[in-house]
Amino acid sequence: MDLAKLLQRLRREGAITLTIHVRPSSPRTGWRGALADGSFKIDVAQIPERGKVNGELIRFLAEEFKVPVDGVAILRGLSARIKVIQVRASSTP
């Protein structure tokens, strides 16, 4: 998993879309790595109840990519473990 390359791509393109495999109820929130298909695994230290995992995932990605929380959106998979996420360098469309 190369966060530096993703950050460069975000700066260059203005927005990136990622497929994330979430592992909820983990001891801590963090990257688990990249998969062969180009998606990423992330552990999330929240239980899958009432959107807690989604909120923690959005907070974590916003911090990692140094964007506002509203710069991270779940495009698909709100209630699934596999999510398609868009990260925007700017919160304006």
SEZA-867563 format. One record per residue: residue in three letters; x, y, z of N, C-alpha, C in turn. Coordinates in steps of 0.001 Angstrom, whole numbers, padded with zeros to 6 digits, always signed. Atoms other than C-alpha are relative to their C-alpha. Layout:
// residues N
ALAXYZXYZXYZ/...
END
This chain:
// residues 93
MET+000858-001178+000000+000000+000000+000000+000898+001233+000000/ASP-000855-001184+000105+001624+003233-001122-000859+001260+000059/LEU+000824-001182-000215-000226+006185+000373+000565+001203-000740/ALA-000633-001144+000680+002288+008643-001123-000429+000060-001466/LYS+000429+000023+001408+001361+007531-004660-001468+000394-000126/LEU+001416-000375+000031-002344+007854-003878-000168+001499+000233/LEU+000055-001444-000252-001783+011350-002471+000422+000793-001233/GLN-000440-000666+001234+000118+012359-005626-001097-000048-001054/ARG+001086+000144+000982-002685+011001-007793-001170+000909+000346/LEU+001086-000873-000437-005276+012888-005723+000309+001451-000348/ARG-000386-001380+000328-003362+016147-006128-000035+000255-001501/ARG-000062-000149+001460-002890+015577-009857-001405-000005-000628/GLU+001307+000196+000625-006449+014442-010677-001130+000755+000698/GLY+001039-000720-000729-008427+016310-008005-000973-000892+000736/ALA+000872+000971-000664-010416+013197-007056+000464-001401-000385/ILE-000298+001398+000289-009808+009471-006796-001130-000862+000535/THR+001002+000960-000437-012110+006504-006449+000728-001274+000413/LEU-000643+001188-000551-011082+003550-004310-001039-001042+000358/THR+000823+001090-000506-012603+000153-003650+000659-000478+001281/ILE-000505+000313-001336-012221-000644+000036-000711-001233+000544/HIS+000533+001149-000730-012684-003979+001811+000167+000330+001480/VAL-000014-000432-001402-013607-003081+005399-000058-001213+000918/ARG+000076+001025-001049-012921-005285+008410-000407+000713+001289/PRO+000483-000704-001193-015128-003894+011206+000397-000721+001290/SER-000261+000546-001345-014687-004485+014952+001463-000383+000195/SER-001434+000247-000133-010900-004391+014624+000536+000736+001223/PRO-000570-000686-001163-008633-003369+017518+000340+001465-000273/ARG-000301-001391+000349-007603-000191+015652-000319+000217-001470/THR+000275-000349+001385-008376+001642+012423+001328+000211-000716/GLY-001234-000162+000757-005677+001374+009776+000004-000812-001277/TRP-000160+000715+001270-004566+000167+006369+000468-001425+000269/ARG-000466+001383-000065-004193-003606+005984+000824-000332-001238/GLY-000798+000239+001195-002756-003398+002477-000823+000074-001267/ALA+000627-000009+001320-003503-003542-001214-000223-001439-000442/LEU+000304+001316+000551-005091-006502-002960+000385-000035-001473/ALA-000433+000182+001385-004154-007901-006373-000923+000693-001002/ASP+000959-000622+000930-007305-006415-007953+000028+001528+000048/GLY-000103-001455-000096-006260-002858-007017-000814+000609+001123/SER+000772-000501-001136-008599-002559-004041+000877-000026+001256/PHE-000758-000112-001242-007509-001940-000448-000795-000583+001152/LYS+000619+000485-001234-008201-003536+002925+000289+001014+001100/ILE-000145-000911-001137-008811-001297+005930-000716-000606+001205/ASP+000616+000378-001273-009431-002340+009523-000693+001228+000567/VAL+000740-001113-000597-012051-000203+011269-000370-000369+001437/ALA+000219+000244-001432-012242+000042+015056-001373+000496+000435/GLN+001386-000296-000376-016020+000365+015189-000840-001230-000299/ILE+000912+001108+000257-018887-002079+015328-000943+000382-001141/PRO+000885-000294+001132-021143-002398+012275-001444+000229+000444/GLU+001310-000335-000555-024126-000668+013825-000253+001494-000191/ARG+000451-001392+000161-025986+002550+012925+001033+000915-000671/GLY-000917-000832+000772-023336+003792+010481+001324+000311+000673/LYS-001240-000291-000721-020476+003735+012985+001237-000335-000828/VAL-001142+000388+000838-018132+001901+010601+000203+001033-001099/ASN-000112-000991+001075-018895+004328+007767+000569+001318+000519/GLY-000493-001247-000576-018311+007334+009993+001480-000066+000322/GLU-001410+000165-000347-014984+006011+011260+000854-000121-001266/LEU-000737+000144+001262-013884+005034+007732+000174+001359-000678/ILE-000071-001335+000609-014693+008517+006398+000968+000893+000779/ARG-000907-000784-000822-012892+010171+009310+001457-000399-000258/PHE-001348+000512+000216-009828+007956+008814+000534+000407-001372/LEU-000464-000336+001353-009632+008518+005051+000219+001504-000159/ALA-000182-001457+000061-010101+012286+005423+001329+000387+000650/GLU-001261-000287-000686-007207+012347+007881+001195-000477-000837/GLU-001100+000552+000785-004997+010117+005720+000288+000821-001259/PHE-000161-000741+001248-005621+012134+002541+000056+001513+000208/LYS-000088-001426-000347-005559+015482+004367-001045+000842-000737/VAL+001138-000703+000598-008986+016536+003074-001065+000162+001084/PRO+001111-000109-000958-012105+017737+004922-000864-001270-000035/VAL+000862+001180-000082-014529+015035+006047-001006-000017-001153/ASP+000958-000021+001106-017007+016217+003381+000670-000214-001360/GLY-000717+000339+001222-014306+015478+000790+000065-001498-000246/VAL+000027+001459+000126-014838+011728+001332-001454-000440-000071/ALA+001387+000450+000165-018016+010068+000070-000030-001490-000321/ILE+000228+001406+000334-019242+006482-000020-000960-000027-001176/LEU+000826+000040+001204-020555+005964-003549-000856-001254-000054/ARG+000726+001274-000016-021590+002313-003143+000443-000800+001218/GLY-000328+000909-001079-021755-000168-000309-000207+000546+001398/LEU+000254-000577-001328-023194+001825+002594-000145-001063+001084/SER+000208+001032-001015-024210-001375+004380+000774-001282-000313/ALA-000791+001169+000383-021654-003734+002796+001438+000150+000485/ARG-001419-000048-000379-018078-004637+003666+000870+000505-001134/ILE-000740-000538+001144-016939-003725+000159-000659+001311-000390/LYS+000519-001346+000244-017321-000007-000465+000785+000672-001106/VAL-000662-000843+000998-016554+002317-003344-000019+001407+000567/ILE-000192-001283-000668-015193+005571-001950+000584+000996-000982/GLN-000614-001079+000769-014484+008881-003654+000629+000988+000987/VAL-000696-001003-000792-011907+011227-002157+000267+001173-000930/ARG-000186-001219+000792-011908+014810-003468+000985+000934+000709/ALA-000973-000930-000567-009060+017249-002964-000689+001264+000501/SER+000768-001156-000411-011655+020022-002656-001435-000437+000226/SER+001380+000406-000286-015138+019749-001165-001003+000606-000965/THR+000915-000565+000965-016607+021833-003984-000035-000880-001228/PRO+000107+000908+001154-017939+019802-006952+000658+000543-001252/
END
